[in-house]
Amino acid sequence: MRHQITITRTRRDLGYSDAWRLIRRAVRAALEAENISEPCAVDVTLTNNEHIKTINKEFRNVDSATDVLSFPLCELKPGAFDPDDCGWDPDTETVPLGDVVISLERCAAQGEEFGHGFEHELMYLTVHSVLHLLGYDHVDEAEQKAQMRAREKCIMAVLEADAACEE
C-alpha cells in the first residue's frame, strides 16, 4: 500500500538526517497495526522548540514548547477507521488524515532523559501522533488513555522487533 507521507523541515540546520526513514517506518507501522487498508496521507513537519512553542500558543493557547502536536483533519473513532468519515483527496487518491509537528530538539532531550535514545523517541512520538489522527486520545478518560497506551506499546513492539501487533 502506498501511503503518502510528506516530511518537511522548518530549518535546514535541524540535523538528524535519518529522521525521515524512521518517521516513514513509524507511520506505516501505526497504520498497518490499525488495519488501515486505504492509502492515507500524513504530513509531518520537523522543527525546533521555538517554532513548536509558537504553534502550541497559536492553536492550543499553551505558551510552552512541547514534543509533538497532532492536527487531525477528521473526527474518527479509535479502532474503527472509516474513510468516509474523512473523504478522499481526488488529486492524490488518498484519505488525508492530518498534520503532525515534531520538535527534534525536544525529541532528542526526551530520548536522552528516558534512556532509550533519539530513534526510539522519534518513532514513539510519530506513532503517538498518528494514533491521535486516528481518533485516539489520552486527556479525559482513563479508559481512553489506557486504550491509547496499549496501542502505542503494541506498535512500538512491532517497530523494535519487526513482529506482528496482536490485540
N, C-alpha and C positions, 0 to 999 in steps of 0.2 A: 504494500500500500504506500502511496506517495503522499505523505503529509507535507504541507508547505510550512516550513519553519524558517522564518526570517529573523536574522540576528543582526542588530546594528549596535554600534558603539557611539557614545556621545563625544568621546575624545579618543584620539589615536594613541595617547600615552598611557592607556589603562593597563597594558601588559596582559599577561595570561592568554597567550595566543592559542592555547589548546582548549580554551573555554568553549569555542564553537562546537567542537566534536562532542564534548561532554554534555552540553545542553541539548543537542540534537538527539543524542542517545537517551537522555532522561525523558525528554518529551515523548519520544516514540515508545519508551517502556511504559510510561504512565497511560498513554492512550491505548496501548495493547492490553495492559492489565485491566483497563476499564471496558474491554471488549468493544472498542470503537472500530467499526468496520468501514465507516465512510472516511474519505480523505478530509482532513481538517487543516485549518490554518491557525498558526500561533505566531505572534510577533513578539520577539524578545529584544529588549533594549538593555545593554550593559552600560553602566555608568559608575559614578563615584558617589561618595557620601553627600557632598554638597548638592549635587543635582537631584538625588533621590529625596533629600530633605525638602527641596523646593517643590517637587511633585507631591510629596506627602502633605505639605502645608496647603497646597492649592486644592487637592482633591479630597483630603481627609481632615483638613484643619488641624493637623498634628505637626507642630513645629520642631521636628527632630528627624534625623536620618533613621532609616530602617533598612533591613536586609533585602526585602523583596516586596513588591506591590503587584497585585493582580487586578486587571480590569476586564471582567467578563463582558462579552457582547450580548449575552442572552441569559435568561434565567433557566437553569437546569436543575433537575432533582438528582442528588447524589446516587450514583449507581444505576441510573435509569436514563441514559443518553437517548435523546430523540432529536434527530437532525431537523425535524420540522419545527422544533422549538427555537431554532436559530435561523434557519433558512440557508439557502445555498448562494454562494457568490458565483454568478454565471461566468464571470471573467476567468476565475481560477478553478472553477468546478470543485470547490472545497466548501466545507462548513466553517465559517470564521468563528473561532472560539473566543478570542480576545487578545489582550496585551499583557506582557509580563515585563517588569522593570527590576533589574538586579543590581545592587551596589557591589561591585567587585571588591572594593575596599572592605566593606562590612563582611562580605563572604570570607575573605582571607583572614580577617581578625577572628571571626567565629570558628573557622576551621582550626585555627591555632588554639583558641581558647578551649574548645571542646575536645581537642586532641585527636581529631580524625582527619585533619588536613583540608586543603583548599578543594581538591577534586570532589571528595565526598560531600562537602558542604554545598558546593555549586550544584551538584546533582540533586541533593536533598531540597534545596531552595527551588529548583526548577520543578521537581515532582510536586512539591507543596503548592506551588503556584498553579500548575496545570490542574491539580485537583480543585482548587478554587474556581478555575474557569469552568470546570465540570459540575459545579454546584455544591461542592463540599465546603463546610465551614467549621470553625472551632471557637467562635466567640461567645455564643449564647448558651447553648445546651450541652450538658456533659455528655449526653449520648452522641451528639453530632461530633464533638471533639474526639471522643473515643473511636468513632467510625473513621474519621479522617486520619487519625494517628495510625490506626490499624492498616489502612490502605497505604500510607506513606512507608510504614515498616515493611510491608509485603513488597512493594515496588522497589524499595532500596535493596532488599534481599535479592531480588532479580538482578538488579544492576551490579551488585557486588559479586554474585556467584553465577550469573547467567543462568539462573534457574527459572522455573515457572512459578508464577504467583498464584498461590492457592488461597481460596477464600476460607 
